Amino acid sequence: MSKKFVSLAIFILLPVGSLFAQDMSFEDYNPTPTLVVEGSEVPSAKFPFIDVHSHQRDMSAQALKNMIVDMDRINEGIMVNLSGGSGKRIQDMVESIKANYPNRFVVFANVNFDGVGETGWSEKATKQLETDVKTGAKGLKIYKSLGLRYKDSDGNRLAIDDSRLDPIWAKCAELGIPVLIHAADPKSFWDEMDSKNERWLELKTRPRRKRSATNPAPWQQIIDEQHNMFKKHPNTKFINAHMGWYANNLEKLGTLLDEIPNMSVGIGAIIAELGRQPKAAHAFFVKYQNRILFGKDSWKPEEFPTYFRVLESDDEYFPYYKKYHAFWAMYGLDLPDDVLKKVYYKNALKLIPDLDSSLFPKD
């Protein structure tokens, strides 16, 4: 029988499901584990927590009411909205919070870095920040656009450690507010998109995230600029979002925390990195328990239980909720209660001014 007829015979004999499986793409391949292990979902946090990394455009009375239902269900005490903007926008948000749930929500201000280099920019920016804090902002959030997108008045890339920005960081120290900053993105976005790139699936499905090795600058350069800025302003409290993209290199992150005592880290959007190294991550959390804050990044209540399960349980081999972020399974860190309390709320209460501590356990 010829190869042509053999292939045809196999095609006829294969059921429809098998035909689909033969042509299945890598993105579709998502096998159900046959491994049988003990464990269960953790629908709400063991202790009330402060989410220091959330983004909300709508802070109207109805929006707050809707969020409170989910916050109470997952045991979220306070939500920190980092997308406060400035001027009237942040004023409207603060007024809505005060009128509805004054102790459950806070907002951070944002700075527009357009025009750096123009006469009077620093004075204008610091004055606006001071006004926003008087309005009710509890901190300053810096987006990754600083270091990636912003250019100065001469058209040059605006570096994170540019000296013309020093008055902003100094003003935050003077006002006693923290700076939560997101710099760059995962290093894999700058690496070659080949079979060795761990973020290949994410970059394939979201190609706009891919950068060349020098677009707009090398990854390490941008990260180093951030750390230089932290060191230049030792009296300013910085919260390094996404663990500074070093959650996959905790030894390096520990060295940075030792070198930069005014830097804390948030765990938003990197729980998958922690969940694949439970022993190392457990030891890291215990050692740096006073420097780590809970944060999620996106307000999707259905995703929070994975964070709780990684931090609280000793479960093995359970799924993460975004395959393109992590095609591996999670393991629980089994953190002790005293560490959990610091990560969930105590560290945030120390860094962010005027939060309602009565919402949390007294011990």
C-alpha positions, 0 to 999 in steps of 0.5 A: 500500500502506498504512503498516500493510502496509508495516510488516508486510512489513518485519517479516516480511522481517527476520531474528530477529537484526535484530529484536533489534537494532532493540529493543536497549537502550543497555546491550546495545549493545557493538560489536566494533571493526573497528579493527586495531592492534598490541598484546597483553594484559599478563598479569602486571606487569613488576615485582613490585608492592604492592597498597595497596588490597585488601579481604578478609574472609577471611584464613584459611589456605585463603583465603591459600593460594588468593590466593597462587596468583593473586598469584604468577601476576600478579607481586603481591609484597604485598597490603595488606588494608584491611579489618582492623577492630580488636580480635580481628578484626585479631588473628586476621588477623595471626595467620593471616598470621604462621602462613602467609605472613608477608611477603606480606600486611599489614592496616590497622586501621579506626576506628568513628566512632560516638559522636564527641562523647561524653565520652572518645571520642577517648581510647578510639579512639586507645588502640584504634588504638595496640593494633591497631598493636601487634598488627600493623596497618601503617596506618589505612584510612578508609572513605567513610562518614566524611563521608557517613554518620557523625553525631556524638552530637548527630545532626549530620553528622560532617565529615572535618576535625572537630577532635574527630578530630584525635587520631586523625590525630596518633596515626597520625603518632606511630605512623609509620603512613599513613592511606589514606582514601576520601572521597566518590565520583565527582562525577557521582554528585552531578550531574544524571542527564541526557544530559550525565552521563558516569556515566549508565549506572552510575547507571541500573544502580546507582541507589543510587549517585545522590545529590542535590546536597546529600546529605548535603553538596555534593561539593566540600565533602566533598572540601575537608574532606579536604584541610583535614584533610591540611593540619592534620596535616602530619606524618601521611602520607596516601594519597588513594584513587582519586586523590581523584576528580581523575584526570579533572582531573590539572592540579587534582590536581597543584596539590593535590599541590604544596600538600599535600606529605604526600599521596600518591595511589592509582590504585585503580578509576580506571585508566579515567580514565588510559587515556583520556588517555595523553599527559597521564597519562604526563606526570603520572606522570613529574612526580609519580612519587614520590607515586603508588601502585599499588592495585586496590580489588577482588580480581579477578585477571582485571582486573589485566592491564588495569592492567598494560597501561595502565601499561606498554604503548604499545598503542592502543584496547583494551577496559576490563573494566567498560562501566558505568565506561567506555564508551571504549577504553584507551591505554597510558601507556608508563611508563619502568621507573624510574617503574613501579618507584616506582608498583609498589613503591618508594613503598609501601615508603617509606610503609608500615612493616616491609614485606619489601623482599627481595621486590623488585628491589634497584635 
